[in-house]
């Protein structure tokens, strides 16, 4: 069974042409904008998974982070059907994109939480 990070990160990267990964790189400031996808709980059953997913957008400006985070939210809540490695049944936005602290003030971060219902293929 593929991890949700392995399903969503490549989909988001291809959709937005933005570097996407499960972890922030050491040279994050040189990799902006970036989308980080990280599982943060949820449930698994015999017939599918319902992971809670944290999606953070990092950008050089607050406006860029806000705009990209909104576009990501709009794309995710509409995501349904086959993607490489899984079939997405639906995505719910549990907590919309909001400003999140980051140690480097030159990097602006917006984070949101989603629940994804899927089955792996």
N, C-alpha and C positions, 0 to 999 in steps of 0.2 A: 504494500500500500504506500503510495507516494504521500509525502507530507504536504500540507496545505501551502507551505512556503514554496515548495517545488512546483506547485500548480499555479498559484497566483503571481509569483514574482516574474516568471517568463511572460505570462499573459500581459501583465501591466507594462513590462519593458517593451514588448512589441507594440502595444497599443499606444503608448505615449513617447516612445523613442527616448526614454530616460533610463539611466543606470538604476537597476533595481536589484536588491539582495536582501537576505535575511539578517545581515549584520552590516553596521556602518564601517567603512574602511578607515584606516588610520589617516589617509589623505582626503578625508571627506570634503574639506574646503575646496579641493581641486577636482572633486567629482560631482559638483552641483550642476543641475538639480539631481536629487536622488530620492527614490522611494524605498522605504524599508518595510518588509512584510514579516511579521512575527506572530506565531501562534501563542495565545495566552490562555489556554484552557478550552472549554467546550466539552462536548460529549461525542462518544463514538458508540455505534450500535452495530449489530450484525449486518444491517442493510445500508449503512451509510455513516457519514460523519457530520458533525455540526460544530466545527471548531470556532472559537472566538479568535478573531484575528485583529492585531494592532497594525495599522497602516500609518506610517509616519512619512511626511514629505519634508525634505530639507531643501532649502533654496537660499540664494544670495540676498534676496529681499523679502520683506514681509508680504508684499503684493504678489510676488511670484509664488511663494509658498501657499498663500490663500487661494490663488487661482488654480494652481495645480491640484491642491487637495480637494477643491470643489469638483474639478473635472474627474478626478479619481472616484470620488463619492458617486457622482452621477453615473459613471461607467459601471461601477461595482453593483449598484442597486438594480441596474438593468441586466446584469449578467445572468444568463440562463442558457443551459444547453451544453453541448460538448466543447471542452477545451482539452489541450493535450494532457492526457493522464487521468481525466475525470469527466464526469457529467455534473454540472452545477444545477442544482434544483432551485436555488434562490439565494439571495444575499439580503440581509437585513442590516441597516445602519443602526447600531445601538447607541452610539455617541458620535455625533457629527464632528467634522474637523474643527479643532480649536487650537489656539496657540499653546505650545508646550515649551517648557524651559529647555535650554541647551547651554552647556558650559561655555561654548565659544559664541560670543555675541555677534560675530560676523556671519553666523549661520542662523537662519530662521526656520523653525520647525512647527509644523501643524500635524496633529495626531487625531486619528479617529479609530473607533472600534466597530467591528462588523461581526456578524455571525453568518457563516456560510454553510449551507446545506448541500452536500455532495455525495456522490458515490464514485469510487475509483473504477477505472476500466483497465 
